[in-house]
Structure formats: structure tokens, C-alpha cells
Amino acid sequence: MSDRPYFLWDVDITDGEFRERLKHPDPRIRAQWQGVLLREARLDEVWKYLSLAEILEDWPNFYKHLGRRRSFWDFLIKGWREDGLLAA
């Protein structure tokens, strides 16, 4: 499948379908896909799918889906807050 995002190598899903799931009205479904994105994609690729506002808004819902990347995202967000780039 040529339209599948590289980080979803194990799922038969197109880029368009993935984007739809990232906007799903059910926060539990949206959280699973957001977690996959933040866990598997390169940082520069994340911003092609989600804004920082969307990440912060849904953070409590998908935090548990981050797996091994949880500490990376904690570090980034904490650092942005300490640097005054994000509200505390």
C-alpha cells in the first residue's frame, strides 16, 4: 500500500484513514491512534498530523498509549513549560 504512513507498517490503513481516526469523535479511539503517532513517528512527522494544541488537549487520554516514548514526550513538554513556551 503506497499511501500508508511509514510508521504504520503493520496496519493496512491509508494516510487519509489514519487522519480520520486522529479526528474521531470518540476520545478513546482517537487516543489509541494519537498514541501510535507519538510513539512510532519521527518528531518532525508528528506535526504533519497533529498540532501542539491537539496534543495538549488530548494528553490525558493518550498518555498511557505512549509506551517507550512517554519519557521523551514528558521531557519535551516539561522543557517547553520551563522555558515559558507553554503555559504551566
C-alpha positions in Angstrom: 0.0 0.0 0.0 1.8 3.1 -1.2 -0.4 5.6 0.7 0.3 4.0 4.1 2.4 6.2 6.5 5.8 4.5 7.0 5.3 4.3 10.8 2.2 2.2 10.3 4.0 -0.6 8.5 2.0 -3.3 10.4 -1.5 -1.8 9.7 -3.4 -1.7 6.5 -4.6 1.9 6.6 -4.2 4.8 4.2 -3.0 8.2 5.2 -6.5 9.5 4.8 -8.0 6.8 7.0 -5.3 7.5 9.6 -6.1 11.2 9.6 -9.8 10.5 10.1 -9.0 8.3 13.1 -6.9 11.0 14.6 -10.1 13.2 14.5 -12.5 10.5 15.6 -15.3 11.8 17.9 -14.7 9.0 20.4 -11.7 10.2 22.6 -10.8 6.5 23.4 -10.4 5.6 19.7 -8.7 8.9 18.9 -6.3 8.3 21.8 -5.2 5.0 20.5 -4.2 6.4 17.2 -2.6 9.5 18.7 -0.5 7.3 20.9 0.6 5.3 17.9 1.6 8.5 16.1 3.6 9.9 19.0 5.2 6.6 19.8 6.2 5.5 16.3 6.6 8.5 14.1 9.6 10.8 14.0 9.1 14.1 15.8 9.1 16.1 12.6 6.4 13.8 11.2 4.1 14.3 14.2 3.4 17.9 13.3 2.1 16.8 9.9 -0.8 15.1 11.7 -1.4 16.9 14.9 -0.9 20.4 16.3 0.6 21.0 19.7 -2.8 22.3 20.8 -4.4 19.0 19.9 -1.6 17.1 21.7 -2.1 19.1 24.9 -5.9 18.9 24.7 -5.9 15.1 24.4 -2.8 14.4 26.5 -4.6 12.8 29.5 -6.4 10.4 27.1 -3.5 9.1 25.1 -0.6 9.4 27.7 -1.0 5.7 28.6 -0.6 4.7 24.9 2.9 6.3 24.5 4.9 3.3 25.8 8.6 3.7 25.5 8.3 7.3 24.1 6.4 8.6 27.2 9.5 9.9 28.9 10.6 11.7 25.6 7.3 13.5 25.4 7.3 14.3 29.1 10.8 15.8 28.7 9.7 17.9 25.7 6.5 19.3 27.2 8.2 19.9 30.6 11.0 21.7 28.9 8.7 23.9 26.8 6.8 24.8 30.0 10.0 25.6 31.9 11.2 27.7 29.0 8.0 29.7 29.0 6.9 28.4 25.6 3.8 26.7 27.1 1.6 27.8 30.0 2.3 25.9 33.2 
